[in-house]
Amino acid sequence: MADLIDLRSDTVTRPTAGMREAMATAEVGDDVYGEDPTVAALEAEVATLFGHEAALFAPTGSMANQIALQLVVPVGDELLCDADAHVVTYEIGAAAAYGGISSRTWPAVGAEVDPDLVAAMVRPDGYFAVPTRAIAVEQTHNRGGGGVIPLPTLRRLREVADEHGLALHCDGARIWHAHVADGVPLHEYGRLFDTLSVCLSKGLGAPIGSLVVGSAEKVARARFVRKRMGGGMRQVGVLAAAGRYALAHHVERLAEDHARAARLAEAVAPFGVLAGPVRTNIVPLDLTKHPLDAKQFAAAARAEGVLVSVLGPRTARLVTHLDLTDDAITRATESLTHTLRA
Ligand SMILES: Cc1ncc(COP(=O)(O)O)c(C=O)c1O
């Protein structure tokens, strides 16, 4: 792997020297007893960033999403989200398995959301149908090619949620990228949602960690749900320290990842394989019209020294991240150009 350029995901990064130093010197305590000062500081910091009362450290983005969904959808009731959402695609049925949640989806079109379509799907309270309790959106959208939902659309969704008495959840694994791409302050996003899950271990480069963000009441319940799911952690300040370091050093630099993704997109575009506009750090590829299918493309790219992700028979993606340099992107564009031309 060492000399391969890894464009599979932004989760492949390794902690930097500065981050490791912060981890090594972190003050810790037993967080199940509420005694880890570094975790408490991280939770307070993230709550403030999003303009909410509280936040809770969780080991993974999936657990943070699932804790949040259990807070806003009672057993047997319904969640609405798009068909490509991480919560219904990659979380292995957790909403149903752990929360007893019934999920119904609207057709996915990149990161686009039509608030009127969502409003039309809402089922009212009553014993004759599954009542809708929450709407979830993903910012930025992973399978939607890193697309950003515009602020006015989110505001309209908030109105829809309010009109129907629903909660609005944000899977904000990469909300930092949206903030950097659109210049929307994090608290501006935060105020629109009842719950958010935000990840430190994607673009921000921490080895682990996500947070559930919400009101003090919700986060108190979230602490209970996390423990029930086996996510109560002990001297975890060493990991929270990595997250605090990432927040201090790795948010604004995401603009570099976006610029590098744009360079990759520009290089592959002439081959007719770009699946959509590139707004952040994900380059979605559609190989429908290319002689190589996704697996063949990935194998050929690997032989040229570049790792890519296969998402479907004819879909793949490239993702930029902290562990890449401009030079690596130059070499990747050369390799990918060669692969696609062959
Ligand atoms: C949009 C989105 N949400 C949630 C997650 C889940 O994160 P984790 O892998 O930490 O469970 C991911 C992971 O890539 C993701 O892309």
The ligand as an SDF file (V2000), in Angstrom:
LIG
                    3D

 16 16  0  0  0  0  0  0  0  0999 V2000
  -22.2120   10.1770    5.1780 C   0  0  0  0  0  0  0  0  0  0  0  0
  -21.6870    9.1970    6.1680 C   0  0  0  0  0  0  0  0  0  0  0  0
  -22.3490    9.0210    7.3140 N   0  0  0  0  0  0  0  0  0  0  0  0
  -21.9280    8.1600    8.2550 C   0  0  0  0  0  0  0  0  0  0  0  0
  -20.7860    7.4150    8.0640 C   0  0  0  0  0  0  0  0  0  0  0  0
  -20.4050    6.3940    9.1030 C   0  0  0  0  0  0  0  0  0  0  0  0
  -19.2040    6.5830    9.6890 O   0  0  0  0  0  0  0  0  0  0  0  0
  -18.4410    5.3510   10.4000 P   0  0  0  0  0  0  0  0  0  0  0  0
  -17.7160    4.6400    9.3300 O   0  0  0  0  0  0  0  0  0  0  0  0
  -17.5490    6.0630   11.3760 O   0  0  0  0  0  0  0  0  0  0  0  0
  -19.4630    4.5140   11.0650 O   0  0  0  0  0  0  0  0  0  0  0  0
  -20.0570    7.5640    6.8790 C   0  0  0  0  0  0  0  0  0  0  0  0
  -18.8390    6.7610    6.6420 C   0  0  0  0  0  0  0  0  0  0  0  0
  -18.1630    6.8720    5.6560 O   0  0  0  0  0  0  0  0  0  0  0  0
  -20.5360    8.4650    5.8980 C   0  0  0  0  0  0  0  0  0  0  0  0
  -19.8990    8.6360    4.7320 O   0  0  0  0  0  0  0  0  0  0  0  0
  1  2  1  0
  2  3  1  0
  2 15  2  0
  3  4  2  0
  4  5  1  0
  5  6  1  0
  5 12  2  0
  6  7  1  0
  7  8  1  0
  8  9  2  0
  8 10  1  0
  8 11  1  0
 12 13  1  0
 12 15  1  0
 13 14  2  0
 15 16  1  0
M  END
$$$$
